[in-house]
Amino acid sequence: MFQPKKKKVYTKKEALPKIAAYCAYQERTQNEVRAKLLDYGLDLEEADELIILLTQEKLLDEERYAQAFVRGKYGLKRWGRRKIQLGLKAKGLSDYCIRKGLQEIDPEVYWSNLLYLLEKKNASETERNPLARRQKIHYFLQSKGYELDLIQDAWRELGLG
């Protein structure tokens, strides 16, 4: 008969090196670490004590997490500010950390990302009706998180609208 594998329950002392390695591997939020510690079988109070310890040891830093998140999303995925902001909020970060993270955005790179996406989408869009085509491209860029005024400026710069 099949029996589900029982999860190992860790003590605070056993969980510390595991969670430290988890944090050292990549930037994490307090919520991610808390969920992992609860998964290890620790209670909320013990988990919070370890989170304080990890923060003091600089293994856990939500400001640093926000900065890394922003660099990755706008640099690699070419997300706009609004989508990045919503992503950070969904991770449970404070407004302060979100603001600090958004400071990582280089306005020139941000603008070139928007122009790149607009040119690429314009070249691949099959819609023939000019109004519907513009609407589809606008919707695509807004879904990537770009601000409406910047999208309109990019249209003008590329001579598309």
N, C-alpha and C positions, 0 to 999 in steps of 0.2 A: 504494500500500500504506500502511496506517495505521501510523504510528510514534508511540509514546507520547511526550508532551512531556517533555523532560528538565528536571528541577528545577535551578534556579539554585543553585549552591553559593556561599555567602557567606564572606568572610573575617571575622575577629573585628571588624575596624574597620567593615566594611559592616553587620554584623549588629547592632552596638550601637544605632544610631538606630532601626532597625526594631523591635528588642525593647523599647527604651525607650518607643516609641509604643504598642506592644502592652500594656505594663504601665500606661501612663498612661490608656489607654482605660477599663479597669476593673481592680478588684483581682484579682490572680492569685496562685496558689500557686507555690512553687519548682518543684514537679513539672511544672506546666503550662508554665512558662517553660523549664525544662530540655528538655522534649519538643519545644517549638517551636524551640529553638536546635539540637537534634540534627536536626530536620527541615530546618533551614537548611544542614545539612552540616558543622556544627562538631563537633569531638570532645568527649568528656565533660569533659576537663580545661579546654578553652577555654570550654565552656558554664558550668562551675562558676566560672571566673574572672569571667565576665560577671555571673553571679548575685550574686557577692560585691559587685561594683561597683554593681549595681542596688540592692542592699540598703543599701549605704553611702549612696547617693544618695536613699534613702527612696522609690524608685519601686516597690520590692518589699518588702512587710511582711506576713508571715503572720498576725501578731496583728491587724493592721488588716483583713486578708482575713476572718479568723474573725468579727470583730465585724460586718462588713458582711453576711456570710453569715447570721449569726444574726438580724440586724435584718430582712433580707428574708424569711427562712423563717418566722419566728414572726409577723412583722408583716403580711406579705402572704398567705402561703400557710397561715398558722395552724398550723404544725407544732408538735409538742410537743418537750420537751427531748430525749427519747431518740432521736427521728428526726433531730433537728438534730445531736446528738452523733455518731450513726452516719455522717451525711453528711460531717461534718468529718473524722472518722477515715478515711473512704473517700478523701478528698482528700489524705491523708498528712500531716495537721497534727499537731504535737506535743500532748501532753496539756496542757501549759502554755497553748498558744494556744487550745485548745478551752475550757479553764476561763475564760480571759480573754474569749473570745467569748460564752460562756453568761452572763457577768455583764451583758450587754446586755439580758437579758430582764427586763422590768418585771413583777413578780408580779401586779399588778392587771390589766394588759392580757392576760397569759397566762391568768388565770382567766376573764376575760370572753370570750376566744377559745374556751376550752373550753365555757363555757355556751352561746355562740352555736352552736358546732358540734353540741352535744348537742340543742339545741332544733331546729335545722335538720334534723338526721338523724331526730329523733323525729317531726317533722312529715311527712317524706318517706318514712319506712319503711312498707312495705305489709304486712309480716308481721302477722297477727292474733293468733297465739299469744303471750301476754305473755312467757313465758319465752324463746322463740326470738327475739322482738323485742328484748328486753333484751340477749340474747347477741349479736345482730347489731350493735346499736348500740355495745355494749362493744368488740367486735372492731374496728369502724370507728374508734373513738376511740383504741384502742391502736395501730392501724396508722398513725394520724396522729402517734404518738409520745408520747401522754399517759400519765402514771403511773396505775396502777390505783387507788391510794387517792384521788387527785384526781378521777378519774372517778366513784367512789362518792360522794364528797362533793358533786359537782355533781348527781348523781341526787337526793340528799337535798334539796339546796337548791331544786331545781326541783319537788320533790314528786312525782317520777316513780317512786321506788322505795322 
